[in-house]
Amino acid sequence: MARIYISLGSNIERELNTREGIKALRERFGELKLSAVYESEAVGFNGDAFYNMVIACDVDEDVHSANQGLRDIEDANGRERTGPKFSSRTLDLDLLLYDDLVLKEDSLKLPREEILHNAFVLWPLAEVAPDLVHPEVGKSYAELWQAFDKTKENLQPIEFEFE
């Protein structure tokens, strides 16, 4: 068994797609540990605000299979891959961590770099795994969040009814 952490984001029909993403992840991986849902401004482009969260679960599959499963869920939920890298999304599922694996491949890099650079990833990750240590920088996610420059992004937890 491996513990994985997934970043979920949506800024197109974001409430619906966040719920559908959680539902599909439950169907694929089973029991989930969910952070709060956060609203954040689009980063890297002008667009509608996103809902973001981090989800933890245990998997019986290798890292590439788990990552492909996330892509399959995105595709099933209308993810468009023909536009620019930074653009609006129905559903964005990024594999942040696979246990403490450090992986540098063209198509998959772990831990995902966004952890250290984006509040909408680090804050919910620090919520679900505060004592977990980043395998490259050697600090816990709670420590990393405490030291993070919180003036860089406008990010707020929101009320979200999970089904």
N, C-alpha and C positions, 0 to 999 in steps of 0.2 A: 504494500500500500504506500502511496505517495500522497502527501498533502500538497494541494495546489491552491494558488490564490489567483483570482480572476478579477480584472477590472471590467465593469459593465458601464457603458455610457450610451445615451440616446438624446438626440435633440429634434427628432421627427416623431410626432405622436408619442412623446417621451414617456408618459404614464403607461400607456398601452404597451409600448415596446419594452419598457423596463419589466412590467409584469410578465409578458410573454417570454422574455429572456430568462427570468428566474424560473418560470414554469419549465422551459426546455432544459435548463441546467439540472433541475430536480429530476426530470425524466431520464436524463443521460447519466448523471453522477450520483443521484440519491440525496442523502441528507446534506443540507447546506448551512453554513454559518454566514449570516448576512450583516453587513455594516448598515448604518443609517444611509438614507439617500441624501445626496448633497446636490444643490443647484450651483452650477458654475457657468461663467461666461465661456463662449467658444474661445479656444486657444489656437492661434496660428491662422485664423481666418475670421471674417465677419460673418456671423450666423446667429441663429437662435441659441438661447441658453441650453445647457445640457443638464440632464440628471445623471449623476455618477454614483457608483458604490463599489465596494469590493466584496467578493464572495469567496469563502474558503470551503473546500471539500476534499474528501479522500477519494483517490482513484486507483483502480487496478490495472491501469494501462500505462504504456510508456509515454514519454514527453511528447513525441511527435503525434501519436494517436490522440492524446488529450487536446493538443493544439488544433489538430484537424477537426476534432469534434466541435470546438468553438467556432471555427470557420463554417462548418456545416450549419450550426445554429444561426449564425449571422445570415447566411444565404437563405435559409428557410424563413427568415424574418425580413426579407426584402433588402438586404444589404447590397448597395450598388458599389461596384469596385472599379468602374470605368472613369470616375471623376478624379479630381486632384486628391493628393494624399490627405490634406487637411480640408475637410468639407463636412456638411451635415450628414448625419447617420441615423438610420432607423435603429440599428443596434450595432454596438462596437464591443466585442469581447476580446480582451487581451490577456494572455497568460503572463502573469507577473512573476510568479515563482513556482518552481516544481521542486519541492523539498528545498535543499540547499544547493541544488545543481547550478553550476556556472557553465553556460553554454554560449559559444560565439560562432553561430552559423549565419550564412547569408539570410536565410528565411526565419531564423529564430535566435533571439539573444535573451539569455536569462542570467541574472535577474534583469527584468526590463528596465531600461534607462529612465523611463518616465517616473519611476518610483522616487528618484532623487530630485526631480525637476518640477513636478506638478503637484500642487496641493490637492487637486481632485483625485489623485492616486494615493499620495502619502497619508493624508488625514484618515480616510476610511481604512487603509491598510493598518495604520497604527491603532485604529479602533478594534479591529478583529484579531490583530496579532501584535499587541504592544511589546511583548517581551522577546519576540522572535528577532534574531540578529541577521542583518543584511550580510550575506556571505562574502561580499567583497570589501565593504567598508568597516565591518566589525562593530557596528553600533546597532542597538535595537531600533525598531521602527518608532517606538515612543520617544526615544532620544533624538532620532532624526527629525520627527515632527516638532518636538520642542525647540530645536535649533533652526527650523525652517523659517525663511523670510515670508511671513504671512501677509505682507503688503503687496506681494507680486500678483496675487489673483483674488478676485472676489468670489468667495465660496461660503455657502451657508447650508447647514443641515435643514431639511424640510420635513414636514409631517407627511408621511407616506403610509397608507394602509396596505400592509402585505396581506394577501389572501391566504 
